[in-house]
Amino acid sequence: MHASARSVLGSSGYQSSAWPGPPDGQPVVTPVAPEPTTTVPAPPPAPAPAPPPQVAAPPSTLAPPPPEPSTPEARISAALARISYPWQQLGYRIVFLGPQPGISGRTSPRSMGFIDIYVRPDENVDTLAHVIAHELGHAVDLTYGNDQRRALWERLRGITAQSWFTCSMCQDFSTPAGDFAETFAFWQLHDYSRSQLAPAPTPTELSQLAPLFGP
């Protein structure tokens, strides 16, 4: 979601669009001399050494983060660049449209083969990349998923549910399909998971789940 211009992505790619110093003084010792000699005064305290010179801290070597792309087209390109999965092989095309209330993206059945992403004007690259990756997760599931693979997914994730999918145009974070899509996004971006069925997987768990993202 996001961006008022309509841009289409197919297999050919994007089209469009101190030391503080010593104490103040040192103890003075007055020596005791036999009478009738006179008292010998104590030597004056030694002068305090000069404090070390102040050394300026070196300038920071960390480069500032790059500025957020200012146009929807630039944010779309930056978000897609974070996706390493060869999604074009799924036979889906991605369509970027303007914002829609209450919805970020939509993935059609495989027979139709499109993903709609609704780009908001204020959406940053991180969020946009996660939305794209989530919808691609659905496309992966719709392309390669079957009853056996989905049963294995639920077992590996420790989840049970009456239905894999939710209703059309409904929020899916509490369904296995949504858990699959969020885990796919986490696998691609290493950011977060919004699944309400299970936490983001550990690296060991992810190594067991990743084979289910392919044929």
PASEBA-1860 file (N, C-alpha, C; in nm, 3 decimals):
! residues 215
1> MHASARSV> 0.085/-0.115/0.000/0.000/0.000/0.000/0.088/0.119/0.000 ~ 0.044/0.229/-0.040/0.127/0.348/-0.041/0.157/0.393/-0.184 ~ 0.144/0.514/-0.215/0.177/0.574/-0.343/0.054/0.581/-0.431 ~ 0.030/0.702/-0.479/-0.091/0.720/-0.557/-0.071/0.670/-0.699 ~ 0.053/0.666/-0.748/0.076/0.618/-0.882/0.066/0.467/-0.886 ~ 0.023/0.411/-0.999/0.012/0.266/-1.013/0.137/0.218/-1.085 ~ 0.209/0.128/-1.021/0.329/0.071/-1.079/0.317/-0.079/-1.075 ~ 0.367/-0.147/-1.177/0.356/-0.291/-1.184/0.493/-0.352/-1.187
9> LGSSGYQS> 0.513/-0.459/-1.110/0.637/-0.532/-1.110/0.610/-0.670/-1.162 ~ 0.674/-0.705/-1.268/0.663/-0.840/-1.319/0.798/-0.906/-1.315 ~ 0.813/-1.012/-1.386/0.941/-1.082/-1.385/1.051/-0.998/-1.445 ~ 1.015/-0.893/-1.524/1.118/-0.808/-1.584/1.169/-0.704/-1.489 ~ 1.105/-0.685/-1.371/1.156/-0.590/-1.274/1.063/-0.472/-1.258 ~ 1.115/-0.366/-1.204/1.033/-0.250/-1.171/1.003/-0.169/-1.295 ~ 0.884/-0.133/-1.313/0.844/-0.048/-1.422/0.774/0.072/-1.360 ~ 0.804/0.193/-1.408/0.735/0.316/-1.373/0.815/0.440/-1.394
17> SAWPGPPD> 0.722/0.354/-1.237/0.757/0.449/-1.142/0.888/0.426/-1.055 ~ 4.132/1.229/3.453/4.260/1.307/3.484/4.290/1.289/3.614 ~ 4.325/1.266/3.510/4.382/1.256/3.645/4.357/1.389/3.707 ~ 4.300/1.398/3.832/4.264/1.527/3.888/4.380/1.601/3.947 ~ 4.499/1.542/3.958/4.614/1.607/4.021/4.630/1.560/4.163 ~ 4.744/1.588/4.225/4.769/1.545/4.362/4.689/1.624/4.460 ~ 4.690/1.584/4.589/4.621/1.665/4.691/4.679/1.805/4.695 ~ 4.603/1.896/4.761/4.647/2.036/4.766/4.783/2.051/4.832
25> GQPVVTPV> 4.816/1.973/4.934/4.946/1.986/5.000/4.996/1.852/5.047 ~ 5.119/1.841/5.078/5.175/1.718/5.131/5.200/1.735/5.280 ~ 5.200/1.629/5.361/5.226/1.644/5.506/5.366/1.699/5.530 ~ 5.377/1.790/5.629/5.507/1.852/5.665/5.558/1.788/5.792 ~ 5.682/1.742/5.795/5.743/1.678/5.913/5.847/1.774/5.971 ~ 5.831/1.803/6.097/5.930/1.889/6.164/6.027/1.799/6.240 ~ 6.154/1.794/6.199/6.249/1.705/6.267/6.278/1.753/6.409 ~ 6.307/1.659/6.498/6.340/1.693/6.637/6.491/1.698/6.650
33> APEPTTTV> 6.542/1.814/6.695/6.689/1.831/6.709/6.724/1.841/6.855 ~ 6.843/1.793/6.900/6.881/1.806/7.041/6.901/1.952/7.080 ~ 6.865/1.983/7.203/6.887/2.119/7.252/7.036/2.142/7.268 ~ 7.088/2.260/7.259/7.018/2.388/7.243/7.011/2.433/7.100 ~ 7.012/2.341/7.003/7.010/2.385/6.863/6.875/2.448/6.830 ~ 6.876/2.523/6.726/6.751/2.590/6.686/6.665/2.495/6.601 ~ 6.542/2.530/6.594/6.449/2.449/6.515/6.474/2.469/6.366 ~ 6.481/2.362/6.301/6.502/2.369/6.155/6.365/2.364/6.087
41> PAPPPAPA> 6.335/2.465/6.010/6.202/2.464/5.944/6.192/2.350/5.841 ~ 6.072/2.303/5.824/6.051/2.196/5.725/6.062/2.252/5.584 ~ 6.103/2.170/5.495/6.112/2.218/5.355/5.971/2.246/5.301 ~ 5.964/2.340/5.214/5.832/2.371/5.156/5.780/2.252/5.076 ~ 5.652/2.241/5.066/5.597/2.129/4.989/5.638/2.137/4.843 ~ 5.653/2.021/4.786/5.690/2.017/4.645/5.573/2.067/4.561 ~ 5.605/2.138/4.457/5.495/2.189/4.372/5.420/2.074/4.308 ~ 5.290/2.091/4.295/5.209/1.987/4.231/5.243/1.980/4.084
49> PAPPPQVA> 5.254/1.860/4.033/5.281/1.849/3.890/5.165/1.902/3.808 ~ 5.195/1.951/3.692/5.091/2.006/3.605/5.000/1.894/3.557 ~ 4.872/1.919/3.550/4.782/1.815/3.500/4.812/1.783/3.354 ~ 4.781/1.662/3.313/4.808/1.626/3.173/4.724/1.711/3.080 ~ 4.774/1.734/2.961/4.698/1.815/2.866/4.569/1.745/2.826 ~ 4.469/1.826/2.800/4.341/1.773/2.754/4.355/1.728/2.609 ~ 4.307/1.605/2.584/4.313/1.551/2.449/4.173/1.544/2.393 ~ 4.154/1.605/2.281/4.022/1.605/2.221/3.985/1.465/2.174
57> APPSTLAP> 3.860/1.428/2.192/3.814/1.296/2.148/3.816/1.290/1.996 ~ 3.853/1.175/1.940/3.855/1.167/1.793/3.715/1.177/1.738 ~ 3.702/1.228/1.619/3.568/1.237/1.561/3.509/1.099/1.538 ~ 3.378/1.090/1.544/3.312/0.961/1.525/3.335/0.910/1.384 ~ 3.361/0.780/1.375/3.384/0.720/1.244/3.257/0.658/1.186 ~ 3.145/0.663/1.263/3.020/0.606/1.215/2.951/0.703/1.120 ~ 2.920/0.655/1.004/2.852/0.739/0.906/2.705/0.753/0.945 ~ 2.647/0.869/0.924/2.505/0.885/0.955/2.421/0.797/0.864
65> PPPEPSTP> 2.305/0.753/0.914/2.221/0.668/0.830/2.176/0.743/0.705 ~ 2.157/0.673/0.596/2.113/0.741/0.473/1.974/0.798/0.491 ~ 1.944/0.906/0.424/1.811/0.966/0.438/1.704/0.875/0.380 ~ 1.585/0.884/0.436/1.473/0.806/0.386/1.436/0.856/0.246 ~ 1.415/0.766/0.150/1.374/0.811/0.017/1.251/0.900/0.024 ~ 1.248/1.003/-0.056/1.144/1.104/-0.043/1.022/1.078/-0.130 ~ 1.031/0.992/-0.230/0.918/0.967/-0.318/0.868/0.824/-0.301 ~ 0.741/0.799/-0.331/0.690/0.661/-0.323/0.768/0.566/-0.413
73> EARISAAL> 0.804/0.610/-0.532/0.877/0.523/-0.623/1.012/0.484/-0.566 ~ 1.081/0.579/-0.503/1.212/0.549/-0.444/1.197/0.455/-0.325 ~ 1.092/0.472/-0.244/1.069/0.382/-0.131/1.037/0.241/-0.179 ~ 0.959/0.233/-0.285/0.926/0.102/-0.341/1.053/0.031/-0.389 ~ 1.137/0.103/-0.462/1.261/0.043/-0.510/1.351/-0.001/-0.395 ~ 1.362/0.084/-0.291/1.446/0.050/-0.177/1.391/-0.071/-0.101 ~ 1.257/-0.078/-0.089/1.196/-0.191/-0.019/1.216/-0.321/-0.097 ~ 1.196/-0.318/-0.226/1.214/-0.438/-0.308/1.358/-0.487/-0.306
81> ARISYPWQ> 1.452/-0.393/-0.294/1.593/-0.431/-0.293/1.628/-0.515/-0.170 ~ 1.545/-0.510/-0.066/1.571/-0.588/0.055/1.519/-0.732/0.045 ~ 1.446/-0.761/-0.058/1.389/-0.895/-0.076/1.486/-0.976/-0.161 ~ 1.542/-1.081/-0.105/1.637/-1.165/-0.180/1.571/-1.285/-0.245 ~ 1.449/-1.317/-0.205/1.380/-1.435/-0.258/1.349/-1.414/-0.407 ~ 1.369/-1.515/-0.491/1.340/-1.501/-0.635/1.189/-1.509/-0.662 ~ 1.116/-1.410/-0.618/0.970/-1.415/-0.621/0.914/-1.418/-0.763 ~ 0.990/-1.369/-0.860/0.939/-1.370/-0.998/0.911/-1.513/-1.045
89> QLGYRIVF> 0.981/-1.612/-0.987/0.961/-1.751/-1.026/0.825/-1.805/-0.980 ~ 0.757/-1.732/-0.893/0.626/-1.776/-0.846/0.517/-1.750/-0.950 ~ 0.547/-1.667/-1.048/0.446/-1.634/-1.148/0.352/-1.522/-1.105 ~ 0.385/-1.453/-0.997/0.305/-1.340/-0.950/0.364/-1.209/-0.999 ~ 0.279/-1.110/-1.013/0.326/-0.973/-1.037/0.279/-0.887/-0.920 ~ 0.357/-0.785/-0.890/0.326/-0.697/-0.777/0.276/-0.564/-0.832 ~ 0.162/-0.520/-0.784/0.102/-0.395/-0.825/0.101/-0.301/-0.706 ~ 0.159/-0.183/-0.721/0.162/-0.084/-0.614/0.056/0.021/-0.640
97> LGPQPGIS> -0.033/0.037/-0.541/-0.147/0.126/-0.554/-0.148/0.227/-0.440 ~ -0.240/0.320/-0.446/-0.255/0.417/-0.339/-0.314/0.353/-0.214 ~ -0.316/0.427/-0.102/-0.360/0.371/0.026/-0.507/0.333/0.025 ~ -0.537/0.227/0.103/-0.674/0.184/0.125/-0.695/0.172/0.276 ~ -0.804/0.223/0.331/-0.825/0.215/0.476/-0.825/0.072/0.526 ~ -0.746/0.047/0.628/-0.750/-0.081/0.697/-0.684/-0.197/0.625 ~ -0.613/-0.174/0.517/-0.550/-0.285/0.445/-0.414/-0.241/0.392 ~ -0.316/-0.328/0.405/-0.181/-0.298/0.357/-0.148/-0.371/0.228
105> GRTSPRSM> -0.200/-0.492/0.213/-0.170/-0.568/0.093/-0.270/-0.679/0.072 ~ -0.270/-0.734/-0.048/-0.365/-0.841/-0.080/-0.302/-0.932/-0.184 ~ -0.313/-1.062/-0.165/-0.258/-1.159/-0.258/-0.371/-1.241/-0.317 ~ -0.375/-1.249/-0.447/-0.482/-1.321/-0.515/-0.453/-1.470/-0.517 ~ -0.552/-1.553/-0.552/-0.523/-1.694/-0.579/-0.420/-1.706/-0.690 ~ -0.352/-1.820/-0.691/-0.243/-1.837/-0.788/-0.292/-1.828/-0.932 ~ -0.415/-1.867/-0.957/-0.467/-1.862/-1.093/-0.476/-1.720/-1.146 ~ -0.490/-1.623/-1.056/-0.496/-1.482/-1.096/-0.357/-1.420/-1.096
113> GFIDIYVR> -0.274/-1.456/-0.998/-0.133/-1.421/-1.002/-0.096/-1.276/-0.981 ~ -0.161/-1.205/-0.890/-0.117/-1.068/-0.861/-0.116/-1.043/-0.711 ~ -0.031/-0.949/-0.672/-0.021/-0.900/-0.534/-0.043/-0.750/-0.538 ~ -0.140/-0.701/-0.464/-0.162/-0.557/-0.452/-0.098/-0.507/-0.323 ~ -0.018/-0.403/-0.333/0.042/-0.337/-0.217/-0.011/-0.194/-0.215 ~ -0.077/-0.157/-0.103/-0.138/-0.025/-0.090/-0.044/0.066/-0.012 ~ 0.021/0.156/-0.085/0.131/0.235/-0.029/0.079/0.365/0.031 ~ 0.104/0.383/0.161/0.067/0.509/0.228/0.174/0.615/0.203
121> PDENVDTL> 0.135/0.741/0.194/0.234/0.846/0.167/0.342/0.856/0.274 ~ 0.309/0.824/0.400/0.405/0.838/0.509/0.474/0.706/0.544 ~ 0.458/0.603/0.464/0.512/0.471/0.498/0.661/0.467/0.472 ~ 0.740/0.421/0.572/0.884/0.416/0.554/0.924/0.286/0.485 ~ 1.051/0.278/0.447/1.101/0.164/0.371/1.092/0.035/0.453 ~ 1.122/0.042/0.584/1.118/-0.077/0.668/0.979/-0.140/0.668 ~ 0.877/-0.059/0.689/0.741/-0.110/0.694/0.696/-0.161/0.558 ~ 0.727/-0.085/0.454/0.688/-0.125/0.319/0.753/-0.259/0.281
129> AHVIAHEL> 0.880/-0.276/0.313/0.948/-0.402/0.283/0.882/-0.518/0.355 ~ 0.839/-0.496/0.480/0.776/-0.605/0.555/0.640/-0.641/0.494 ~ 0.565/-0.541/0.451/0.436/-0.568/0.387/0.457/-0.650/0.260 ~ 0.553/-0.608/0.178/0.581/-0.682/0.055/0.620/-0.826/0.087 ~ 0.710/-0.844/0.183/0.757/-0.978/0.218/0.642/-1.063/0.272 ~ 0.554/-1.005/0.351/0.439/-1.080/0.404/0.352/-1.131/0.289 ~ 0.321/-1.044/0.195/0.236/-1.086/0.083/0.307/-1.188/-0.004 ~ 0.436/-1.175/-0.021/0.511/-1.277/-0.095/0.507/-1.410/-0.021
137> GHAVDLTY> 0.504/-1.406/0.111/0.488/-1.529/0.188/0.359/-1.600/0.154 ~ 0.252/-1.522/0.138/0.125/-1.582/0.096/0.137/-1.644/-0.043 ~ 0.206/-1.572/-0.133/0.224/-1.625/-0.268/0.302/-1.756/-0.266 ~ 0.404/-1.764/-0.181/0.482/-1.888/-0.167/0.391/-2.001/-0.118 ~ 0.310/-1.971/-0.017/0.219/-2.071/0.039/0.119/-2.118/-0.065 ~ 0.063/-2.024/-0.141/-0.036/-2.059/-0.242/0.026/-2.136/-0.358 ~ 0.155/-2.118/-0.380/0.223/-2.186/-0.491/0.269/-2.326/-0.451 ~ 0.329/-2.339/-0.334/0.392/-2.466/-0.295/0.318/-2.540/-0.184
145> GNDQRRAL> 0.228/-2.472/-0.116/0.164/-2.533/0.001/0.065/-2.642/-0.035 ~ 0.053/-2.739/0.054/-0.049/-2.843/0.044/-0.080/-2.890/0.185 ~ -0.171/-2.983/0.199/-0.213/-3.026/0.332/-0.097/-3.083/0.412 ~ -0.012/-3.161/0.349/0.098/-3.224/0.421/0.200/-3.120/0.468 ~ 0.235/-3.028/0.380/0.332/-2.924/0.418/0.276/-2.833/0.527 ~ 0.148/-2.803/0.519/0.089/-2.715/0.619/0.077/-2.785/0.754 ~ 0.049/-2.914/0.752/0.046/-2.989/0.878/0.185/-2.993/0.940 ~ 0.289/-3.008/0.857/0.426/-3.007/0.907/0.460/-2.870/0.964
153> WERLRGIT> 0.417/-2.763/0.898/0.440/-2.627/0.949/0.380/-2.610/1.087 ~ 0.257/-2.652/1.103/0.191/-2.636/1.233/0.263/-2.717/1.341 ~ 0.311/-2.834/1.305/0.383/-2.915/1.404/0.514/-2.848/1.443 ~ 0.588/-2.799/1.346/0.716/-2.734/1.375/0.698/-2.605/1.454 ~ 0.588/-2.535/1.431/0.562/-2.410/1.500/0.485/-2.430/1.631 ~ 0.438/-2.554/1.655/0.366/-2.581/1.778/0.232/-2.514/1.785 ~ 0.162/-2.505/1.672/0.033/-2.437/1.668/-0.075/-2.532/1.616 ~ -0.195/-2.505/1.655/-0.311/-2.578/1.603/-0.420/-2.476/1.574
161> AQSWFTCS> -0.494/-2.499/1.470/-0.602/-2.408/1.434/-0.705/-2.486/1.355 ~ -0.829/-2.439/1.357/-0.935/-2.508/1.284/-0.922/-2.487/1.134 ~ -0.870/-2.371/1.094/-0.859/-2.340/0.952/-0.726/-2.274/0.924 ~ -0.665/-2.308/0.812/-0.538/-2.247/0.774/-0.557/-2.102/0.734 ~ -0.662/-2.074/0.659/-0.687/-1.940/0.608/-0.797/-1.872/0.690 ~ -0.803/-1.738/0.677/-0.912/-1.661/0.735/-1.006/-1.619/0.623 ~ -1.103/-1.537/0.655/-1.197/-1.491/0.554/-1.130/-1.392/0.459 ~ -1.187/-1.375/0.343/-1.132/-1.283/0.244/-1.128/-1.141/0.299
169> MCQDFSTP> -1.013/-1.073/0.279/-0.991/-0.934/0.322/-0.993/-0.918/0.473 ~ -0.970/-1.028/0.548/-0.964/-1.020/0.694/-0.819/-1.024/0.742 ~ -0.793/-0.965/0.858/-0.660/-0.970/0.918/-0.625/-1.114/0.950 ~ -0.501/-1.154/0.922/-0.468/-1.297/0.929/-0.359/-1.333/1.029 ~ -0.321/-1.243/1.118/-0.210/-1.271/1.209/-0.241/-1.382/1.310 ~ -0.369/-1.415/1.325/-0.407/-1.521/1.419/-0.438/-1.652/1.348 ~ -0.396/-1.665/1.223/-0.417/-1.787/1.146/-0.283/-1.848/1.107 ~ -0.279/-1.978/1.078/-0.154/-2.038/1.030/-0.102/-1.975/0.902
177> AGDFAETF> -0.193/-1.937/0.812/-0.149/-1.870/0.689/-0.076/-1.740/0.721 ~ -0.129/-1.665/0.817/-0.064/-1.541/0.857/0.068/-1.566/0.928 ~ 0.072/-1.672/1.009/0.198/-1.709/1.074/0.303/-1.745/0.970 ~ 0.263/-1.818/0.868/0.355/-1.854/0.759/0.408/-1.728/0.692 ~ 0.317/-1.635/0.658/0.358/-1.514/0.587/0.449/-1.426/0.673 ~ 0.417/-1.413/0.803/0.500/-1.331/0.891/0.637/-1.396/0.913 ~ 0.640/-1.528/0.923/0.767/-1.596/0.941/0.852/-1.584/0.815 ~ 0.788/-1.591/0.699/0.860/-1.570/0.573/0.920/-1.430/0.571
185> AFWQLHDY> 0.843/-1.328/0.611/0.893/-1.191/0.615/1.011/-1.178/0.712 ~ 0.999/-1.241/0.828/1.108/-1.239/0.926/1.233/-1.306/0.869 ~ 1.215/-1.416/0.797/1.326/-1.487/0.734/1.397/-1.399/0.630 ~ 1.319/-1.322/0.556/1.377/-1.236/0.454/1.444/-1.111/0.512 ~ 1.385/-1.052/0.615/1.428/-0.919/0.661/1.495/-0.921/0.798 ~ 1.479/-1.030/0.875/1.537/-1.038/1.010/1.493/-0.918/1.095 ~ 1.365/-0.886/1.091/1.316/-0.771/1.166/1.220/-0.810/1.279 ~ 1.100/-0.851/1.250/1.003/-0.882/1.353/0.895/-0.972/1.293
193> SRSQLAPA> 0.812/-1.025/1.380/0.698/-1.105/1.337/0.575/-1.059/1.413 ~ 0.466/-1.042/1.342/0.341/-1.001/1.404/0.246/-1.119/1.425 ~ 0.296/-1.240/1.407/0.211/-1.358/1.428/0.158/-1.360/1.570 ~ 0.031/-1.392/1.583/-0.031/-1.405/1.715/-0.039/-1.550/1.761 ~ 0.017/-1.641/1.683/0.013/-1.783/1.717/0.143/-1.833/1.778 ~ 0.255/-1.773/1.741/0.384/-1.820/1.790/0.485/-1.707/1.775 ~ 0.589/-1.707/1.859/0.691/-1.602/1.848/0.777/-1.621/1.724 ~ 0.856/-1.519/1.694/0.951/-1.531/1.583/1.043/-1.649/1.610
201> PTPTELSQ> 1.074/-1.728/1.509/1.154/-1.848/1.532/1.300/-1.817/1.564 ~ 1.362/-1.907/1.637/1.506/-1.898/1.662/1.580/-1.939/1.535 ~ 1.711/-1.911/1.526/1.785/-1.955/1.407/1.774/-2.105/1.382 ~ 1.777/-2.185/1.489/1.764/-2.330/1.470/1.627/-2.366/1.415 ~ 1.522/-2.306/1.470/1.387/-2.332/1.421/1.371/-2.286/1.276 ~ 1.430/-2.170/1.246/1.419/-2.116/1.111/1.485/-2.208/1.009 ~ 1.594/-2.273/1.046/1.660/-2.366/0.954/1.570/-2.485/0.922 ~ 1.480/-2.521/1.013/1.386/-2.630/0.986/1.267/-2.584/0.902
209> LAPLFGP> 1.232/-2.456/0.916/1.116/-2.403/0.845/1.148/-2.358/0.703 ~ 1.269/-2.310/0.681/1.305/-2.251/0.552/1.283/-2.344/0.433 ~ 1.305/-2.475/0.444/1.278/-2.560/0.327/1.134/-2.555/0.279 ~ 1.041/-2.516/0.365/0.901/-2.506/0.327/0.872/-2.380/0.247 ~ 0.973/-2.295/0.230/0.956/-2.174/0.148/0.993/-2.197/0.002 ~ 1.026/-2.321/-0.031/1.064/-2.352/-0.169/0.984/-2.469/-0.221 ~ 1.013/-2.510/-0.344/0.939/-2.623/-0.403/0.956/-2.750/-0.324
END
